[in-house]
Amino acid sequence: MRPGVSPSTRRCGSALPHRVTATITGKDGKVSTRRLTLDQGAGGQRLPFRVGEVTKVRFTVDSSHASSADKQVAIAEIEFSGPSNAGRS
């Protein structure tokens, strides 16, 4: 996960995510949740996230660093790496 704004947008003054809930729907339809806590700095953060075969993952920002009524929370990128069967028959 890469908290902060994308370098291409250059929006200043955004809040950074702190606590995030991941709602995971498995291939079998079973739904589970994981709670993630992010550091306060912008930039890439690697978090362990092994889930097996899934059909979707929804991230919900529960709290943020430096939030206020006039700041939006910024997440530039969420990347999953590792084995994937996407597109294979």
N, C-alpha and C positions, 0 to 999 in steps of 0.2 A: 504494500500500500504506500502511496506517495502523498502524504498530507501536503497541503499548500496549493497554490495556483500554478497553472501551466505556464511555462516561460513564454509561450506564444500569446497569452492573453494579457499579461502584465497588469492584472488588477491588484491594487494595493489595499492593505488593511483588512484582509480576510481573516476570519477565525479558523483555527485548525481543529480537526476532530480529536477528541480525547477518548471517550468510550463509544464503542460501536458494537451493535448486535448483528450477528450474521444469522439469518434464517435460511436453513439449508433444506431443500427438498430432494430426497434421494430418488434413485431410479425406481425404487419400489413404492414411492409415494409417501414414505415416512418423512415427517418434518422434525427437525431438531434445531437447536440454537446454540450458538457459541458467542461468548462475550470477549471482545478484544479491547485492550487498553493501549493507546498510542502515546509515544513520547511527545513532548511539547514542540520539538523542532520540526521545521519543514524539511522535506527530502525523503528519500526512500527508507522504509523500515521493513525488515523481513520478519514475518510472524509465522510460526508453524500453523498449518491449516490443512491437515490431512483429513479428507472426508470420503474417499471412495467414489463410487459412481453417483453422480447427481444430475438433476435436470435443471435446477436453478438455485441461485444464491442471491438473497436480498440483504443489502447492508442498510442498517438504520443507525443514524448518528444520534446517540443518546445524550451526549454532553460534548462540549468543546472548550478549547483553550481560547482566552481573549475574546469571548463572544459578547455581543451587545445587540441592541435592537436594530442598529444600522449596519451590521456586518453579516455576511453570509459565510457559511462554513465551506471551505474549499478542499476538494480532493481532486488532485490532478490525474491520478491513475490508480487502478487496482489491477494487478497482474497475477494470474495463476500460472504456475510453472510445474512441470512434471509430466508424467505419462497421461495421455489423453486418447480416448477412443473416438473422439468427435470425427464424423465423416467417414468412419470405417464401417464396413459391413461384416 
